[in-house]
Amino acid sequence: MISLIASVFAPLIVTLTALIMVFSKKTSVDDFLLGTRSGISTCFSLLPTLIMLVVSVSMLSASGFIDILSGLCEPLFAKLGVPSEALPLILIRPFSGSGSNAVLAEMFEKYGADSLASRFASVLIGSSDTVIYVISVYFSAVGVKKTRHAIPAAFITMLFCVFFSSFICRLFFG
């Protein structure tokens, strides 16, 4: 049923948009091209930030620092009810979305998709975002140099997501 609705509405929306552009008295095509040009220049201005972020996350993962930090944090998180198997995910999630997806896939293979740790990891990925990536991309796109309270607030929110994900998983999956 849903695929039927999607297969009808997607072409309908594209067709409706094209008709509005053709029969509109505004210069919609010029506006579209102007927006495209602006989007491409924004992409090029963000490229150095993204390259720096990818290189730093790769170096962090390859150095083994995540494993060392996971070992140090394990007793604290175990007392708080967070599965210790998910600590690498918790540590990499604020920095890299693709890295955290790779850790999630590794957890699925190692512990099974129905394990408490994998369920916790799935809820965490669904309820949180890559803090450093989002802040660096969005703030550099608009030219903000001083993030002030944004980074501490984002990390506090990330911690809330970690503990709330643990609570929800223990509540529903024991």
OpenMM code with the backbone's topology and positions (N, CA, C; nanometers):
from openmm import Vec3, app, unit

residues = "MET ILE SER LEU ILE ALA SER VAL PHE ALA PRO LEU ILE VAL THR LEU THR ALA LEU ILE MET VAL PHE SER LYS LYS THR SER VAL ASP ASP PHE LEU LEU GLY THR ARG SER GLY ILE SER THR CYS PHE SER LEU LEU PRO THR LEU ILE MET LEU VAL VAL SER VAL SER MET LEU SER ALA SER GLY PHE ILE ASP ILE LEU SER GLY LEU CYS GLU PRO LEU PHE ALA LYS LEU GLY VAL PRO SER GLU ALA LEU PRO LEU ILE LEU ILE ARG PRO PHE SER GLY SER GLY SER ASN ALA VAL LEU ALA GLU MET PHE GLU LYS TYR GLY ALA ASP SER LEU ALA SER ARG PHE ALA SER VAL LEU ILE GLY SER SER ASP THR VAL ILE TYR VAL ILE SER VAL TYR PHE SER ALA VAL GLY VAL LYS LYS THR ARG HIS ALA ILE PRO ALA ALA PHE ILE THR MET LEU PHE CYS VAL PHE PHE SER SER PHE ILE CYS ARG LEU PHE PHE GLY".split()
positions = [
    Vec3(0.0821, -0.1194, 0.0000),
    Vec3(0.0000, 0.0000, 0.0000),
    Vec3(0.0869, 0.1263, 0.0000),
    Vec3(0.1891, 0.1265, 0.0868),
    Vec3(0.2743, 0.2451, 0.0976),
    Vec3(0.3551, 0.2636, -0.0311),
    Vec3(0.4023, 0.1533, -0.0889),
    Vec3(0.4794, 0.1669, -0.2125),
    Vec3(0.3902, 0.2181, -0.3262),
    Vec3(0.2628, 0.1812, -0.3226),
    Vec3(0.1694, 0.2304, -0.4232),
    Vec3(0.1511, 0.3813, -0.4085),
    Vec3(0.1345, 0.4262, -0.2859),
    Vec3(0.1185, 0.5697, -0.2603),
    Vec3(0.2449, 0.6442, -0.3038),
    Vec3(0.3615, 0.5902, -0.2688),
    Vec3(0.4878, 0.6553, -0.3057),
    Vec3(0.5060, 0.6576, -0.4565),
    Vec3(0.4688, 0.5502, -0.5229),
    Vec3(0.4879, 0.5462, -0.6674),
    Vec3(0.3915, 0.6401, -0.7403),
    Vec3(0.2839, 0.6790, -0.6751),
    Vec3(0.1899, 0.7736, -0.7364),
    Vec3(0.2283, 0.9177, -0.7019),
    Vec3(0.2608, 0.9429, -0.5751),
    Vec3(0.2835, 1.0795, -0.5312),
    Vec3(0.4172, 1.1374, -0.5758),
    Vec3(0.5213, 1.0575, -0.5827),
    Vec3(0.6518, 1.1105, -0.6233),
    Vec3(0.6464, 1.1689, -0.7642),
    Vec3(0.5979, 1.0946, -0.8647),
    Vec3(0.5887, 1.1567, -0.9978),
    Vec3(0.4889, 1.2724, -1.0023),
    Vec3(0.3832, 1.2640, -0.9213),
    Vec3(0.2845, 1.3711, -0.9175),
    Vec3(0.3459, 1.5016, -0.8670),
    Vec3(0.4283, 1.4924, -0.7651),
    Vec3(0.4930, 1.6118, -0.7093),
    Vec3(0.5911, 1.6713, -0.8100),
    Vec3(0.6688, 1.5852, -0.8770),
    Vec3(0.7630, 1.6346, -0.9765),
    Vec3(0.6878, 1.7023, -1.0916),
    Vec3(0.5816, 1.6397, -1.1380),
    Vec3(0.5026, 1.6966, -1.2472),
    Vec3(0.4383, 1.8283, -1.2060),
    Vec3(0.3821, 1.8327, -1.0871),
    Vec3(0.3199, 1.9548, -1.0371),
    Vec3(0.4220, 2.0683, -1.0261),
    Vec3(0.5402, 2.0378, -0.9770),
    Vec3(0.6458, 2.1389, -0.9662),
    Vec3(0.6863, 2.1908, -1.1040),
    Vec3(0.6993, 2.1002, -1.2009),
    Vec3(0.7348, 2.1411, -1.3368),
    Vec3(0.6261, 2.2289, -1.3975),
    Vec3(0.5000, 2.1934, -1.3742),
    Vec3(0.3899, 2.2740, -1.4284),
    Vec3(0.3868, 2.4132, -1.3654),
    Vec3(0.4114, 2.4205, -1.2378),
    Vec3(0.4145, 2.5506, -1.1708),
    Vec3(0.5270, 2.6358, -1.2271),
    Vec3(0.6423, 2.5745, -1.2529),
    Vec3(0.7550, 2.6497, -1.3089),
    Vec3(0.7250, 2.6979, -1.4509),
    Vec3(0.6568, 2.6154, -1.5291),
    Vec3(0.6287, 2.6520, -1.6682),
    Vec3(0.5231, 2.7619, -1.6763),
    Vec3(0.4171, 2.7495, -1.5996),
    Vec3(0.3048, 2.8428, -1.6115),
    Vec3(0.3101, 2.9602, -1.5142),
    Vec3(0.4129, 2.9669, -1.4331),
    Vec3(0.4262, 3.0776, -1.3397),
    Vec3(0.4745, 3.2027, -1.4127),
    Vec3(0.4322, 3.3185, -1.3634),
    Vec3(0.4757, 3.4435, -1.4250),
    Vec3(0.6143, 3.4835, -1.3753),
    Vec3(0.6593, 3.4193, -1.2684),
    Vec3(0.7932, 3.4467, -1.2172),
    Vec3(0.8953, 3.3723, -1.3027),
    Vec3(1.0177, 3.4149, -1.2906),
    Vec3(1.1254, 3.3471, -1.3628),
    Vec3(1.1796, 3.2343, -1.2749),
    Vec3(1.1039, 3.1273, -1.2641),
    Vec3(1.1371, 3.0167, -1.1747),
    Vec3(1.2664, 2.9476, -1.2143),
    Vec3(1.2886, 2.9348, -1.3438),
    Vec3(1.4104, 2.8680, -1.3891),
    Vec3(1.5332, 2.9487, -1.3486),
    Vec3(1.5243, 3.0815, -1.3608),
    Vec3(1.6363, 3.1659, -1.3189),
    Vec3(1.6600, 3.1542, -1.1686),
    Vec3(1.5522, 3.1501, -1.0907),
    Vec3(1.5640, 3.1319, -0.9463),
    Vec3(1.6262, 2.9970, -0.9136),
    Vec3(1.5855, 2.8951, -0.9875),
    Vec3(1.6414, 2.7616, -0.9672),
    Vec3(1.7916, 2.7615, -0.9966),
    Vec3(1.8316, 2.8215, -1.1055),
    Vec3(1.9729, 2.8263, -1.1424),
    Vec3(2.0539, 2.9089, -1.0429),
    Vec3(1.9964, 3.0167, -0.9936),
    Vec3(2.0636, 3.0989, -0.8925),
    Vec3(2.0844, 3.0181, -0.7640),
    Vec3(1.9827, 2.9444, -0.7242),
    Vec3(1.9937, 2.8594, -0.6049),
    Vec3(2.0966, 2.7499, -0.6228),
    Vec3(2.1027, 2.6931, -0.7415),
    Vec3(2.2019, 2.5895, -0.7704),
    Vec3(2.3423, 2.6465, -0.7630),
    Vec3(2.3628, 2.7636, -0.8226),
    Vec3(2.4935, 2.8290, -0.8169),
    Vec3(2.5340, 2.8561, -0.6722),
    Vec3(2.4398, 2.9028, -0.5924),
    Vec3(2.4671, 2.9320, -0.4513),
    Vec3(2.5012, 2.8034, -0.3748),
    Vec3(2.4298, 2.6965, -0.4055),
    Vec3(2.4565, 2.5688, -0.3403),
    Vec3(2.5936, 2.5141, -0.3727),
    Vec3(2.6361, 2.5290, -0.4973),
    Vec3(2.7683, 2.4802, -0.5372),
    Vec3(2.8781, 2.5608, -0.4683),
    Vec3(2.8613, 2.6916, -0.4586),
    Vec3(2.9642, 2.7716, -0.3903),
    Vec3(2.9687, 2.7381, -0.2408),
    Vec3(2.8540, 2.7082, -0.1810),
    Vec3(2.8518, 2.6668, -0.0408),
    Vec3(2.9254, 2.5348, -0.0227),
    Vec3(2.9060, 2.4416, -0.1145),
    Vec3(2.9765, 2.3129, -0.1080),
    Vec3(3.1270, 2.3327, -0.1111),
    Vec3(3.1746, 2.4182, -0.2011),
    Vec3(3.3183, 2.4420, -0.2112),
    Vec3(3.3728, 2.5128, -0.0877),
    Vec3(3.2944, 2.5988, -0.0261),
    Vec3(3.3420, 2.6670, 0.0944),
    Vec3(3.3457, 2.5730, 0.2154),
    Vec3(3.2621, 2.4691, 0.2149),
    Vec3(3.2606, 2.3726, 0.3257),
    Vec3(3.3637, 2.2619, 0.3097),
    Vec3(3.4169, 2.2446, 0.1911),
    Vec3(3.5072, 2.1333, 0.1627),
    Vec3(3.6275, 2.1252, 0.2567),
    Vec3(3.6996, 2.2342, 0.2861),
    Vec3(3.8135, 2.2226, 0.3785),
    Vec3(3.7726, 2.1734, 0.5180),
    Vec3(3.6585, 2.2196, 0.5672),
    Vec3(3.6106, 2.1753, 0.6977),
    Vec3(3.5810, 2.0261, 0.6964),
    Vec3(3.5165, 1.9789, 0.5920),
    Vec3(3.4836, 1.8372, 0.5826),
    Vec3(3.6079, 1.7510, 0.5704),
    Vec3(3.7057, 1.7957, 0.4928),
    Vec3(3.8305, 1.7192, 0.4785),
    Vec3(3.9020, 1.7101, 0.6125),
    Vec3(3.9097, 1.8200, 0.6848),
    Vec3(3.9737, 1.8190, 0.8160),
    Vec3(3.9028, 1.7229, 0.9108),
    Vec3(3.7718, 1.7231, 0.9083),
    Vec3(3.6932, 1.6372, 0.9957),
    Vec3(3.7143, 1.4896, 0.9627),
    Vec3(3.7122, 1.4549, 0.8352),
    Vec3(3.7305, 1.3148, 0.7936),
    Vec3(3.8696, 1.2654, 0.8295),
    Vec3(3.9710, 1.3462, 0.8052),
    Vec3(4.1084, 1.3066, 0.8365),
    Vec3(4.1267, 1.2885, 0.9869),
    Vec3(4.0741, 1.3800, 1.0663),
    Vec3(4.0914, 1.3691, 1.2113),
    Vec3(4.0190, 1.2475, 1.2684),
    Vec3(3.9003, 1.2164, 1.2202),
    Vec3(3.8278, 1.0979, 1.2682),
    Vec3(3.9005, 0.9710, 1.2264),
    Vec3(3.9531, 0.9677, 1.1059),
    Vec3(4.0280, 0.8511, 1.0597),
    Vec3(4.1526, 0.8297, 1.1439),
    Vec3(4.2223, 0.9368, 1.1758),
    Vec3(4.3416, 0.9254, 1.2597),
    Vec3(4.3050, 0.8790, 1.4002),
    Vec3(4.1963, 0.9292, 1.4534),
    Vec3(4.1516, 0.8898, 1.5870),
    Vec3(4.1182, 0.7415, 1.5916),
    Vec3(4.0503, 0.6914, 1.4899),
    Vec3(4.0130, 0.5503, 1.4859),
    Vec3(4.1342, 0.4612, 1.4652),
    Vec3(4.2221, 0.4991, 1.3743),
    Vec3(4.3382, 0.4163, 1.3417),
    Vec3(4.4406, 0.4123, 1.4548),
    Vec3(4.4449, 0.5138, 1.5373),
    Vec3(4.5455, 0.5191, 1.6441),
    Vec3(4.5169, 0.4228, 1.7586),
    Vec3(4.3948, 0.3733, 1.7700),
    Vec3(4.3600, 0.2859, 1.8818),
    Vec3(4.3146, 0.3624, 2.0050),
    Vec3(4.3043, 0.4927, 1.9924),
    Vec3(4.2641, 0.5760, 2.1057),
    Vec3(4.1224, 0.5438, 2.1525),
    Vec3(4.0344, 0.5107, 2.0579),
    Vec3(3.8959, 0.4778, 2.0932),
    Vec3(3.8926, 0.3552, 2.1839),
    Vec3(3.9735, 0.2543, 2.1529),
    Vec3(3.9767, 0.1325, 2.2354),
    Vec3(4.0307, 0.1615, 2.3754),
    Vec3(4.1340, 0.2433, 2.3832),
    Vec3(4.1906, 0.2784, 2.5138),
    Vec3(4.0886, 0.3563, 2.5967),
    Vec3(4.0242, 0.4547, 2.5349),
    Vec3(3.9252, 0.5359, 2.6046),
    Vec3(3.8039, 0.4520, 2.6459),
    Vec3(3.7651, 0.3564, 2.5622),
    Vec3(3.6540, 0.2672, 2.5971),
    Vec3(3.6868, 0.1874, 2.7222),
    Vec3(3.8092, 0.1374, 2.7303),
    Vec3(3.8515, 0.0623, 2.8488),
    Vec3(3.8490, 0.1456, 2.9748),
    Vec3(3.8865, 0.2720, 2.9622),
    Vec3(3.8865, 0.3608, 3.0785),
    Vec3(3.7446, 0.3978, 3.1233),
    Vec3(3.6547, 0.4128, 3.0282),
    Vec3(3.5172, 0.4548, 3.0598),
    Vec3(3.4258, 0.3389, 3.0988),
    Vec3(3.4677, 0.2172, 3.0728),
    Vec3(3.3797, 0.1016, 3.0919),
    Vec3(3.3235, 0.0892, 3.2335),
    Vec3(3.4039, 0.1023, 3.3400),
    Vec3(3.3456, 0.0873, 3.4747),
    Vec3(3.2363, 0.1905, 3.5055),
    Vec3(3.2587, 0.3145, 3.4639),
    Vec3(3.1611, 0.4196, 3.4905),
    Vec3(3.0304, 0.3936, 3.4166),
    Vec3(3.0403, 0.3626, 3.2876),
    Vec3(2.9196, 0.3412, 3.2085),
    Vec3(2.8465, 0.2135, 3.2504),
    Vec3(2.9204, 0.1119, 3.2951),
    Vec3(2.8567, -0.0120, 3.3426),
    Vec3(2.7710, 0.0163, 3.4660),
    Vec3(2.8205, 0.1019, 3.5554),
    Vec3(2.7433, 0.1380, 3.6750),
    Vec3(2.6175, 0.2160, 3.6389),
    Vec3(2.6225, 0.2886, 3.5276),
    Vec3(2.5086, 0.3690, 3.4838),
    Vec3(2.4122, 0.2912, 3.3947),
    Vec3(2.4423, 0.1635, 3.3682),
    Vec3(2.3514, 0.0780, 3.2925),
    Vec3(2.3677, 0.0830, 3.1423),
    Vec3(2.4771, 0.1405, 3.0951),
    Vec3(2.5017, 0.1476, 2.9509),
    Vec3(2.5829, 0.0240, 2.9108),
    Vec3(2.5405, -0.0480, 2.8063),
    Vec3(2.6151, -0.1676, 2.7644),
    Vec3(2.7595, -0.1321, 2.7257),
    Vec3(2.8538, -0.2040, 2.7847),
    Vec3(2.9949, -0.1741, 2.7586),
    Vec3(3.0341, -0.2045, 2.6140),
    Vec3(2.9605, -0.2923, 2.5482),
    Vec3(2.9916, -0.3254, 2.4088),
    Vec3(2.9695, -0.2056, 2.3158),
    Vec3(2.8902, -0.1104, 2.3601),
    Vec3(2.8565, 0.0050, 2.2760),
    Vec3(2.9458, 0.1261, 2.3013),
    Vec3(3.0440, 0.1139, 2.3883),
    Vec3(3.1288, 0.2290, 2.4186),
    Vec3(3.2039, 0.2842, 2.2963),
    Vec3(3.2585, 0.2001, 2.2085),
    Vec3(3.3215, 0.2592, 2.0892),
    Vec3(3.2232, 0.3428, 2.0068),
    Vec3(3.0999, 0.2980, 1.9983),
    Vec3(2.9981, 0.3749, 1.9256),
    Vec3(2.9709, 0.5075, 1.9953),
    Vec3(2.9581, 0.5050, 2.1260),
    Vec3(2.9315, 0.6276, 2.2024),
    Vec3(3.0438, 0.7287, 2.1825),
    Vec3(3.1668, 0.6793, 2.1751),
    Vec3(3.2805, 0.7696, 2.1611),
    Vec3(3.2973, 0.8237, 2.0191),
    Vec3(3.2597, 0.7452, 1.9186),
    Vec3(3.2795, 0.7900, 1.7804),
    Vec3(3.1579, 0.8648, 1.7261),
    Vec3(3.0406, 0.8440, 1.7840),
    Vec3(2.9169, 0.9041, 1.7329),
    Vec3(2.9212, 1.0569, 1.7233),
    Vec3(2.9755, 1.1290, 1.8210),
    Vec3(2.9771, 1.2753, 1.8095),
    Vec3(3.0634, 1.3274, 1.6949),
    Vec3(3.1536, 1.2446, 1.6434),
    Vec3(3.2485, 1.2910, 1.5437),
    Vec3(3.2187, 1.2448, 1.4017),
    Vec3(3.1635, 1.1242, 1.3861),
    Vec3(3.1500, 1.0689, 1.2519),
    Vec3(3.0246, 0.9838, 1.2386),
    Vec3(2.9395, 1.0214, 1.1441),
    Vec3(2.8199, 0.9424, 1.1168),
    Vec3(2.8536, 0.8119, 1.0471),
    Vec3(2.9407, 0.8179, 0.9470),
    Vec3(2.9767, 0.6952, 0.8755),
    Vec3(3.0597, 0.6030, 0.9641),
    Vec3(3.1436, 0.6607, 1.0481),
    Vec3(3.2208, 0.5792, 1.1427),
    Vec3(3.1299, 0.5098, 1.2425),
    Vec3(3.0289, 0.5802, 1.2898),
    Vec3(2.9365, 0.5181, 1.3855),
    Vec3(2.8499, 0.4124, 1.3175),
    Vec3(2.8163, 0.4327, 1.1903),
    Vec3(2.7435, 0.3278, 1.1178),
    Vec3(2.8294, 0.2038, 1.0990),
    Vec3(2.9591, 0.2226, 1.0773),
    Vec3(3.0503, 0.1088, 1.0651),
    Vec3(3.0609, 0.0338, 1.1981),
    Vec3(3.0678, 0.1070, 1.3071),
    Vec3(3.0724, 0.0430, 1.4392),
    Vec3(2.9420, -0.0321, 1.4658),
    Vec3(2.8294, 0.0262, 1.4258),
    Vec3(2.7000, -0.0404, 1.4429),
    Vec3(2.6956, -0.1714, 1.3638),
    Vec3(2.7416, -0.1685, 1.2399),
    Vec3(2.7436, -0.2900, 1.1581),
    Vec3(2.8338, -0.3960, 1.2209),
    Vec3(2.9448, -0.3523, 1.2752),
    Vec3(3.0367, -0.4448, 1.3428),
    Vec3(2.9704, -0.5061, 1.4664),
    Vec3(2.8941, -0.4246, 1.5388),
    Vec3(2.8222, -0.4756, 1.6564),
    Vec3(2.7171, -0.5776, 1.6151),
    Vec3(2.6467, -0.5528, 1.5053),
    Vec3(2.5472, -0.6480, 1.4564),
    Vec3(2.6123, -0.7820, 1.4253),
    Vec3(2.7289, -0.7777, 1.3616),
    Vec3(2.7984, -0.9016, 1.3266),
    Vec3(2.8490, -0.9734, 1.4513),
    Vec3(2.9040, -0.8983, 1.5438),
    Vec3(2.9683, -0.9577, 1.6615),
    Vec3(2.8685, -1.0065, 1.7660),
    Vec3(2.7654, -0.9259, 1.7951),
    Vec3(2.6732, -0.9584, 1.9041),
    Vec3(2.5349, -1.0016, 1.8565),
    Vec3(2.5049, -0.9825, 1.7293),
    Vec3(2.3721, -1.0133, 1.6774),
    Vec3(2.2832, -0.8899, 1.6840),
    Vec3(2.1930, -0.8797, 1.5905),
    Vec3(2.1071, -0.7610, 1.5825),
    Vec3(2.0060, -0.7533, 1.6960),
    Vec3(1.9748, -0.8668, 1.7583),
    Vec3(1.8746, -0.8674, 1.8653),
    Vec3(1.9342, -0.8587, 2.0054),
    Vec3(2.0647, -0.8408, 2.0170),
    Vec3(2.1257, -0.8280, 2.1493),
    Vec3(2.0911, -0.6915, 2.2089),
    Vec3(2.1001, -0.6833, 2.3393),
    Vec3(2.0690, -0.5567, 2.4067),
    Vec3(2.1640, -0.4458, 2.3609),
    Vec3(2.2914, -0.4785, 2.3435),
    Vec3(2.3895, -0.3777, 2.3009),
    Vec3(2.3568, -0.3264, 2.1610),
    Vec3(2.3191, -0.4149, 2.0701),
    Vec3(2.2859, -0.3731, 1.9331),
    Vec3(2.1564, -0.2925, 1.9293),
    Vec3(2.0621, -0.3317, 2.0107),
    Vec3(1.9382, -0.2531, 2.0168),
    Vec3(1.9643, -0.1153, 2.0740),
    Vec3(2.0458, -0.1101, 2.1785),
    Vec3(2.0840, 0.0182, 2.2365),
    Vec3(2.1532, 0.1044, 2.1315),
    Vec3(2.2461, 0.0445, 2.0569),
    Vec3(2.3196, 0.1183, 1.9551),
    Vec3(2.2252, 0.1702, 1.8470),
    Vec3(2.1282, 0.0913, 1.8094),
    Vec3(2.0316, 0.1346, 1.7073),
    Vec3(1.9489, 0.2527, 1.7566),
    Vec3(1.9036, 0.2454, 1.8807),
    Vec3(1.8256, 0.3560, 1.9372),
    Vec3(1.9117, 0.4809, 1.9489),
    Vec3(2.0369, 0.4634, 1.9894),
    Vec3(2.1273, 0.5776, 2.0030),
    Vec3(2.1523, 0.6443, 1.8684),
    Vec3(2.1762, 0.5657, 1.7653),
    Vec3(2.2003, 0.6241, 1.6334),
    Vec3(2.0755, 0.6956, 1.5825),
    Vec3(1.9599, 0.6403, 1.6132),
    Vec3(1.8362, 0.7037, 1.5695),
    Vec3(1.8000, 0.8290, 1.6468),
    Vec3(1.8518, 0.8426, 1.7679),
    Vec3(1.8116, 0.9559, 1.8513),
    Vec3(1.9192, 1.0632, 1.8665),
    Vec3(2.0359, 1.0413, 1.8097),
    Vec3(2.1439, 1.1392, 1.8251),
    Vec3(2.1992, 1.1777, 1.6888),
    Vec3(2.2912, 1.2718, 1.6911),
    Vec3(2.3529, 1.3149, 1.5665),
    Vec3(2.5018, 1.3353, 1.5890),
    Vec3(2.5736, 1.3563, 1.4814),
    Vec3(2.7168, 1.3782, 1.4899),
    Vec3(2.7408, 1.5243, 1.5276),
    Vec3(2.7685, 1.5460, 1.6549),
    Vec3(2.7754, 1.6800, 1.7141),
    Vec3(2.8791, 1.7679, 1.6448),
    Vec3(3.0008, 1.7211, 1.6371),
    Vec3(3.1089, 1.8031, 1.5822),
    Vec3(3.0856, 1.8305, 1.4337),
    Vec3(3.0400, 1.7293, 1.3614),
    Vec3(3.0138, 1.7456, 1.2183),
    Vec3(2.9066, 1.8517, 1.1952),
    Vec3(2.7963, 1.8397, 1.2651),
    Vec3(2.6851, 1.9332, 1.2456),
    Vec3(2.7268, 2.0751, 1.2823),
    Vec3(2.7930, 2.0913, 1.3938),
    Vec3(2.8334, 2.2253, 1.4368),
    Vec3(2.9352, 2.2843, 1.3398),
    Vec3(3.0345, 2.2039, 1.3000),
    Vec3(3.1373, 2.2586, 1.2109),
    Vec3(3.0796, 2.2939, 1.0743),
    Vec3(2.9945, 2.2092, 1.0194),
    Vec3(2.9393, 2.2369, 0.8869),
    Vec3(2.8419, 2.3542, 0.8909),
    Vec3(2.7473, 2.3517, 0.9841),
    Vec3(2.6466, 2.4574, 0.9866),
    Vec3(2.7064, 2.5925, 1.0242),
    Vec3(2.7948, 2.5935, 1.1228),
    Vec3(2.8515, 2.7212, 1.1644),
    Vec3(2.9485, 2.7762, 1.0610),
    Vec3(3.0242, 2.6885, 0.9942),
    Vec3(3.1146, 2.7404, 0.8915),
    Vec3(3.0367, 2.7859, 0.7686),
    Vec3(2.9205, 2.7266, 0.7440),
    Vec3(2.8391, 2.7677, 0.6289),
    Vec3(2.7873, 2.9105, 0.6447),
    Vec3(2.7588, 2.9500, 0.7672),
    Vec3(2.7068, 3.0847, 0.7894),
    Vec3(2.8133, 3.1800, 0.8432),
    Vec3(2.9363, 3.1304, 0.8587),
    Vec3(3.0469, 3.2172, 0.8981),
    Vec3(3.0600, 3.2427, 1.0464),
    Vec3(3.0014, 3.1583, 1.1324),
    Vec3(3.0126, 3.1765, 1.2769),
    Vec3(3.1467, 3.1199, 1.3226),
    Vec3(3.2244, 3.2010, 1.3935),
    Vec3(3.3562, 3.1566, 1.4397),
    Vec3(3.3537, 3.1171, 1.5882),
    Vec3(3.2707, 3.1823, 1.6663),
    Vec3(3.2623, 3.1532, 1.8096),
    Vec3(3.1330, 3.0770, 1.8370),
    Vec3(3.1471, 2.9516, 1.8756),
    Vec3(3.0286, 2.8683, 1.8958),
    Vec3(2.9677, 2.8856, 2.0340),
    Vec3(3.0393, 2.9468, 2.1242),
    Vec3(2.9930, 2.9800, 2.2580),
    Vec3(2.9366, 2.8596, 2.3312),
    Vec3(2.8072, 2.8503, 2.3486),
    Vec3(2.7458, 2.7431, 2.4270),
    Vec3(2.6967, 2.6269, 2.3414),
    Vec3(2.7137, 2.6352, 2.2116),
    Vec3(2.6579, 2.5321, 2.1235),
    Vec3(2.7242, 2.3963, 2.1465),
    Vec3(2.8560, 2.3928, 2.1583),
    Vec3(2.9254, 2.2638, 2.1749),
    Vec3(2.8935, 2.2005, 2.3098),
    Vec3(2.9033, 2.2729, 2.4219),
    Vec3(2.8646, 2.2088, 2.5488),
    Vec3(2.7185, 2.1626, 2.5505),
    Vec3(2.6295, 2.2429, 2.4955),
    Vec3(2.4881, 2.2038, 2.4915),
    Vec3(2.4686, 2.0792, 2.4061),
    Vec3(2.5394, 2.0714, 2.2942),
    Vec3(2.5274, 1.9546, 2.2062),
    Vec3(2.5810, 1.8294, 2.2745),
    Vec3(2.6912, 1.8400, 2.3469),
    Vec3(2.7450, 1.7224, 2.4166),
    Vec3(2.6568, 1.6810, 2.5345),
    Vec3(2.5957, 1.7762, 2.6015),
    Vec3(2.5011, 1.7412, 2.7082),
    Vec3(2.3811, 1.6677, 2.6490),
    Vec3(2.3340, 1.7140, 2.5338),
    Vec3(2.2246, 1.6459, 2.4653),
    Vec3(2.2659, 1.5054, 2.4235),
    Vec3(2.3888, 1.4911, 2.3775),
    Vec3(2.4397, 1.3584, 2.3390),
    Vec3(2.4426, 1.2648, 2.4599),
    Vec3(2.4879, 1.3154, 2.5732),
    Vec3(2.4878, 1.2330, 2.6954),
    Vec3(2.3462, 1.1935, 2.7357),
    Vec3(2.2530, 1.2880, 2.7221),
    Vec3(2.1140, 1.2564, 2.7499),
    Vec3(2.0659, 1.1435, 2.6583),
    Vec3(2.1005, 1.1517, 2.5305),
    Vec3(2.0613, 1.0468, 2.4350),
    Vec3(2.1188, 0.9118, 2.4743),
    Vec3(2.2430, 0.9098, 2.5211),
    Vec3(2.3065, 0.7840, 2.5625),
    Vec3(2.2288, 0.7222, 2.6788),
    Vec3(2.2038, 0.8003, 2.7822),
    Vec3(2.1385, 0.7446, 2.9002),
    Vec3(1.9904, 0.7161, 2.8759),
    Vec3(1.9252, 0.7978, 2.7977),
    Vec3(1.7844, 0.7727, 2.7691),
    Vec3(1.7680, 0.6507, 2.6779),
    Vec3(1.8604, 0.6323, 2.5842),
    Vec3(1.8575, 0.5132, 2.4991),
    Vec3(1.8751, 0.3877, 2.5831),
    Vec3(1.9659, 0.3941, 2.6799),
    Vec3(1.9868, 0.2807, 2.7698),
    Vec3(1.8600, 0.2523, 2.8506),
    Vec3(1.7983, 0.3583, 2.9019),
    Vec3(1.6754, 0.3430, 2.9796),
    Vec3(1.5638, 0.2809, 2.8956),
    Vec3(1.5433, 0.3323, 2.7757),
    Vec3(1.4378, 0.2814, 2.6873),
    Vec3(1.4616, 0.1345, 2.6527),
    Vec3(1.5846, 0.0999, 2.6199),
    Vec3(1.6147, -0.0393, 2.5828),
    Vec3(1.5960, -0.1328, 2.7010),
    Vec3(1.6372, -0.0908, 2.8173),
    Vec3(1.6168, -0.1767, 2.9347),
    Vec3(1.4688, -0.1881, 2.9700),
    Vec3(1.3941, -0.0819, 2.9479),
    Vec3(1.2515, -0.0834, 2.9760),
    Vec3(1.1774, -0.1784, 2.8823),
    Vec3(1.2092, -0.1706, 2.7514),
    Vec3(1.1363, -0.2495, 2.6534),
    Vec3(1.1960, -0.3882, 2.6264),
    Vec3(1.3280, -0.4005, 2.6417),
    Vec3(1.3920, -0.5266, 2.6057),
    Vec3(1.4581, -0.5978, 2.7216),
    Vec3(1.4465, -0.5423, 2.8427),
    Vec3(1.4973, -0.6072, 2.9629),
    Vec3(1.6449, -0.6122, 2.9673),
] * unit.nanometer
topology = app.Topology()
chain = topology.addChain("A")
for resn in residues:
    res = topology.addResidue(resn, chain)
    for name in ("N", "CA", "C"):
        topology.addAtom(name, app.Element.getBySymbol(name[0]), res)
